[in-house]
Amino acid sequence: MINQEKVKQAVRLLLEGIGEDINREGLVETPDRIARMYEEIYGGYEEHTETYLAKTFHVKNNEMVVEKDITFYSTCEHHLLPFYGKAHIAYIPDGKVVGLSKLARTVEVFAKRLQLQEQLTGQIADALMEYLQPKGVMVMIEAEHMCMTMRGIKKPGSQTVTIVKRGEFLENPILEDTFFRMLRL
């Protein structure tokens, strides 16, 4: 759980550290606003993917399931700046599927934590493997990082792409090709 008082104290110190007057009209309520915002954008620490992936449905069809263009927002743990983009998930069921919204919720649980994109991609794939026990999973994330856009190298529009494969996707390049073809549809 987020400690509201510590966050407020830290925001006050940060504002003072950059030379601001924390008693200025526009900043008086900023520590409280930030603390409340952090409850929302870092709520993934309080959630567990098991909650969403526990309810499955039995199926006879074990063909690939793809959920693409799942929008997410996260925060880079290196600079505490946002990164955002889209996640694409494919899995090969082994007799059971999960509701499609649960894939998006899985992305959101991990995205609402301080993250590295590479780690986020793997966490999503590993959670699906653990709780759905499919024959295979493939996760691809495309994101723009504000640490690349607004500071340092300053290259707006650049995209970072990460891919994680598990199970049959590691062994069968045809599945990987099918996944990429489905993303282009």
Phi, psi and chi 1 to 4 in degrees:
 res  aa     phi    psi   chi1   chi2   chi3   chi4
   1 MET       -  140.6  178.3  128.1 -154.4      -
   2 ILE   -73.9  131.5  -68.7 -173.6      -      -
   3 ASN   -86.5   99.8 -176.3  -40.5      -      -
   4 GLN   -56.2  -43.6  -65.6  -89.0  -32.9      -
   5 GLU   -65.9  -40.3  -71.5  -50.8  -48.0      -
   6 LYS   -65.6  -39.4  -78.2 -169.8  174.4 -171.4
   7 VAL   -63.3  -46.3  170.2      -      -      -
   8 LYS   -59.5  -44.2  -70.1  177.1 -166.1  178.3
   9 GLN   -62.2  -43.3 -177.2 -179.4   30.2      -
  10 ALA   -64.1  -39.9      -      -      -      -
  11 VAL   -66.0  -42.1  171.1      -      -      -
  12 ARG   -59.0  -45.4  -76.6 -174.3 -155.0   98.6
  13 LEU   -63.2  -41.3  -73.5  171.6      -      -
  14 LEU   -62.1  -47.3  174.8   65.9      -      -
  15 LEU   -60.0  -43.5  -69.5  170.5      -      -
  16 GLU   -64.4  -38.8  -71.6  174.9  -19.2      -
  17 GLY   -63.1  -30.8      -      -      -      -
  18 ILE   -92.6    6.3   63.7  171.0      -      -
  19 GLY    93.6   14.0      -      -      -      -
  20 GLU   -86.6  157.9  -84.0  -70.4   -7.7      -
  21 ASP   -94.1  108.2  172.9    5.1      -      -
  22 ILE   -68.9   -9.9   62.5  169.9      -      -
  23 ASN   -96.3    1.1  -64.0  -49.5      -      -
  24 ARG   -64.7  142.2 -174.6  165.1   59.7   80.4
  25 GLU   -48.5  -46.7 -179.5 -176.9   12.5      -
  26 GLY   -70.7  -15.7      -      -      -      -
  27 LEU  -109.1  -11.1  -65.1  177.8      -      -
  28 VAL   -54.7  -42.7  170.0      -      -      -
  29 GLU   -96.3    0.2  -64.9  178.7   24.6      -
  30 THR   -59.3  -45.2  -64.1      -      -      -
  31 PRO   -57.0  -39.9  -28.0   37.5      -      -
  32 ASP   -68.0  -42.3 -176.0   57.4      -      -
  33 ARG   -61.5  -43.6  -80.3 -168.3  -66.3  -89.6
  34 ILE   -64.1  -43.2  -61.8  -67.7      -      -
  35 ALA   -60.4  -42.7      -      -      -      -
  36 ARG   -66.9  -39.8  -76.2 -176.6  -77.5  123.5
  37 MET   -62.4  -41.0  177.2 -175.1   70.3      -
  38 TYR   -62.8  -32.5  -80.8    8.5      -      -
  39 GLU   -57.2  -39.3  -73.2  -77.6  -14.7      -
  40 GLU   -77.8  -51.5 -178.8 -179.8  -15.7      -
  41 ILE   -81.4  -15.2   65.8  173.2      -      -
  42 TYR  -115.2   27.3  -62.0  123.5      -      -
  43 GLY   -71.2   -7.3      -      -      -      -
  44 GLY   -67.6  -19.2      -      -      -      -
  45 TYR   -69.2  -23.6  -68.9  108.9      -      -
  46 GLU   -94.2   -7.7  -58.3  -61.5  -43.6      -
  47 GLU  -108.3  155.6  -67.6 -175.3   88.6      -
  48 HIS  -131.2  135.0  -57.0  -78.7      -      -
  49 THR   -62.9  -26.8   54.8      -      -      -
  50 GLU   -55.2  -35.7  177.3 -179.4   17.5      -
  51 THR   -56.2  -41.1  -55.1      -      -      -
  52 TYR   -88.8  -30.1  -57.7  113.1      -      -
  53 LEU   -95.2   -0.9  -62.1  174.7      -      -
  54 ALA   -72.3  -35.5      -      -      -      -
  55 LYS   -87.7  113.6 -178.3  170.5  175.7   65.7
  56 THR  -122.3  167.2   58.3      -      -      -
  57 PHE  -125.4  136.1  -54.6   95.0      -      -
  58 HIS   -76.3  138.8  -65.8  -74.8      -      -
  59 VAL  -137.5  152.9  -67.0      -      -      -
  60 LYS   -89.9  -29.0  -68.1 -179.7 -177.5  173.8
  61 ASN   -80.6  124.4 -179.6   -9.5      -      -
  62 ASN  -112.0   36.2  -71.1  -32.5      -      -
  63 GLU   -84.4  163.1  -60.6  -63.2  -39.4      -
  64 MET   -59.3  137.3 -173.6 -174.7  -54.2      -
  65 VAL  -112.3  129.1  174.9      -      -      -
  66 VAL  -125.6  129.7  175.7      -      -      -
  67 GLU  -120.0  116.6 -176.0   74.7   15.9      -
  68 LYS  -117.2  164.2   65.6 -178.3 -171.4  174.3
  69 ASP    60.3   42.7  -63.3  -27.5      -      -
  70 ILE   -82.7  107.1  -57.6  167.7      -      -
  71 THR   -70.0  139.0  -58.1      -      -      -
  72 PHE  -144.4  160.2   74.5   90.6      -      -
  73 TYR  -133.1  133.8  -57.1   89.1      -      -
  74 SER  -141.8 -178.5 -166.7      -      -      -
  75 THR  -129.5  127.2  -54.5      -      -      -
  76 CYS   -67.5  128.0  168.4      -      -      -
  77 GLU   -74.0  -12.9   66.7 -177.5   34.7      -
  78 HIS   -81.5  -38.7  -68.8  155.3      -      -
  79 HIS  -121.9   -3.3  -62.5   99.9      -      -
  80 LEU    55.9   36.4  -62.3 -177.2      -      -
  81 LEU  -112.5  152.9  -73.0  171.1      -      -
  82 PRO   -68.6  151.7  -14.6   25.4      -      -
  83 PHE  -134.8  148.4   68.4   96.5      -      -
  84 TYR  -151.5  157.9   56.0   92.1      -      -
  85 GLY   171.5 -143.0      -      -      -      -
  86 LYS  -132.4  140.8  -65.9 -174.9  179.4 -169.1
  87 ALA  -108.6  144.1      -      -      -      -
  88 HIS  -126.6  129.7  -45.7  -73.1      -      -
  89 ILE  -126.9  136.2  -62.3  171.8      -      -
  90 ALA  -131.4  142.6      -      -      -      -
  91 TYR  -146.8  153.8   71.4   99.1      -      -
  92 ILE  -105.7  107.1  -50.9  -66.2      -      -
  93 PRO   -62.0  154.0  -16.0   27.2      -      -
  94 ASP  -122.4   61.4 -167.9    7.8      -      -
  95 GLY    94.1   -5.4      -      -      -      -
  96 LYS  -149.7  148.0   60.1 -176.3  176.0  179.4
  97 VAL  -126.9  168.1  -65.6      -      -      -
  98 VAL  -119.2  155.8   68.2      -      -      -
  99 GLY   -56.7  140.6      -      -      -      -
 100 LEU   -59.6  -35.1  -64.7  175.7      -      -
 101 SER   -65.1  -22.9   69.1      -      -      -
 102 LYS   -70.6  -25.4  -54.7  -48.7 -175.2 -133.2
 103 LEU   -68.3  -43.7  -62.3  175.9      -      -
 104 ALA   -64.7  -39.1      -      -      -      -
 105 ARG   -64.7  -35.1  -70.0 -163.3 -175.7  -83.2
 106 THR   -63.9  -44.0  -61.1      -      -      -
 107 VAL   -58.5  -46.7  171.0      -      -      -
 108 GLU   -63.6  -40.7 -166.3  167.6  -89.5      -
 109 VAL   -55.5  -48.0  164.8      -      -      -
 110 PHE   -77.3  -31.1  -68.1  118.2      -      -
 111 ALA   -69.1  -26.9      -      -      -      -
 112 LYS   -86.4   41.7  -73.9 -174.3  168.4 -173.3
 113 ARG  -140.7  160.6  -59.2  174.2 -177.2 -178.8
 114 LEU   -61.9  134.1  -66.7  178.9      -      -
 115 GLN  -143.1  165.1  -84.2  -66.9    3.1      -
 116 LEU  -116.4  140.4  -61.9  174.4      -      -
 117 GLN   -59.3  -39.9 -178.6  174.8  -28.7      -
 118 GLU   -61.3  -41.1  -60.3   86.5  -17.5      -
 119 GLN   -69.0  -43.2  177.5  176.6  -81.2      -
 120 LEU   -56.5  -45.7  174.0   62.0      -      -
 121 THR   -59.8  -46.1  -49.0      -      -      -
 122 GLY   -67.5  -38.8      -      -      -      -
 123 GLN   -62.5  -41.0  -72.3  172.0  -28.2      -
 124 ILE   -63.6  -49.1  -65.4  163.7      -      -
 125 ALA   -60.9  -44.0      -      -      -      -
 126 ASP   -66.6  -37.6  -68.0  -18.8      -      -
 127 ALA   -64.3  -42.0      -      -      -      -
 128 LEU   -64.6  -41.8  -65.7  172.8      -      -
 129 MET   -62.6  -42.3  -72.4  -60.7  -70.7      -
 130 GLU   -68.7  -46.7 -180.0  177.5   -6.6      -
 131 TYR   -93.4  -29.8  -63.9  111.7      -      -
 132 LEU   -93.4  -23.3  -66.3 -175.5      -      -
 133 GLN    49.6   52.3  -60.9  168.2  -15.5      -
 134 PRO   -78.6  174.7   32.8  -36.0      -      -
 135 LYS   -72.7  -25.2  -65.7  177.6 -179.5  178.4
 136 GLY  -172.6  159.7      -      -      -      -
 137 VAL  -140.3  144.5  168.6      -      -      -
 138 MET  -137.3  130.6 -172.0  163.1  170.7      -
 139 VAL  -127.0  132.9  177.7      -      -      -
 140 MET  -128.5  132.6  178.9  174.0  135.9      -
 141 ILE  -123.4  133.0  -67.1 -179.0      -      -
 142 GLU  -117.7  124.3  -57.7  170.4  -79.9      -
 143 ALA  -146.2  152.5      -      -      -      -
 144 GLU  -105.0  133.0 -177.7  169.0  -14.1      -
 145 HIS  -107.5  123.8  -67.7 -111.2      -      -
 146 MET   -65.0  -22.9  -65.0  -52.8  -70.5      -
 147 CYS   -69.1  -19.8   58.0      -      -      -
 148 MET   -91.8  -25.3  -72.9  -86.4  -64.0      -
 149 THR   -88.3  -45.8  -62.7      -      -      -
 150 MET  -108.6   -3.2   64.1 -174.3  -69.0      -
 151 ARG  -145.8  177.4   59.1  152.4  -56.4  -81.0
 152 GLY    58.1 -119.7      -      -      -      -
 153 ILE   -70.9  -22.9 -167.5   74.3      -      -
 154 LYS    53.6   66.3  -64.6 -177.9  179.4  114.2
 155 LYS  -122.0   78.2  -63.7  -63.8  177.5 -162.6
 156 PRO   -61.0  144.7   10.1  -13.7      -      -
 157 GLY    89.3  -11.9      -      -      -      -
 158 SER   -70.4  142.2   62.9      -      -      -
 159 GLN  -115.4  137.7  -65.5  -80.6  -51.2      -
 160 THR  -104.1  131.7  -59.8      -      -      -
 161 VAL  -119.7  128.6  178.1      -      -      -
 162 THR  -124.9  145.2   50.2      -      -      -
 163 ILE  -135.9  135.1  -60.7  170.0      -      -
 164 VAL  -129.8  134.5  168.9      -      -      -
 165 LYS  -122.5  141.7  -61.1 -178.0  -78.2 -175.7
 166 ARG  -135.9  154.3  -56.7  -75.5 -171.0 -100.3
 167 GLY    61.8 -134.0      -      -      -      -
 168 GLU   -60.2  -23.9  -72.7 -170.4    7.8      -
 169 PHE   -67.9  -24.5  -77.7   94.8      -      -
 170 LEU   -74.1  -31.0  -71.5  168.6      -      -
 171 GLU   -99.3  -18.2  -55.7  154.1    7.5      -
 172 ASN  -125.9   97.6 -173.1  -18.8      -      -
 173 PRO   -63.4  -21.4   13.9  -20.2      -      -
 174 ILE   -65.3  -38.0  -66.4  171.2      -      -
 175 LEU   -63.9  -42.7  -70.3  174.8      -      -
 176 GLU   -61.9  -44.7 -177.4  178.1   -6.9      -
 177 ASP   -61.5  -41.5  -69.3  -17.5      -      -
 178 THR   -61.7  -43.2  -58.5      -      -      -
 179 PHE   -58.0  -49.1  172.6   69.6      -      -
 180 PHE   -64.6  -36.9  -72.7  127.7      -      -
 181 ARG   -65.2  -40.1  -83.1 -162.8  -42.9  -83.1
 182 MET   -67.3  -30.6  -68.8  177.9   82.9      -
 183 LEU   -67.0  -29.1  -67.9 -175.8      -      -
 184 ARG   -80.6  -12.3  -71.0 -170.4  -66.8  -95.0
 185 LEU   -67.0      -  -66.3  178.0      -      -
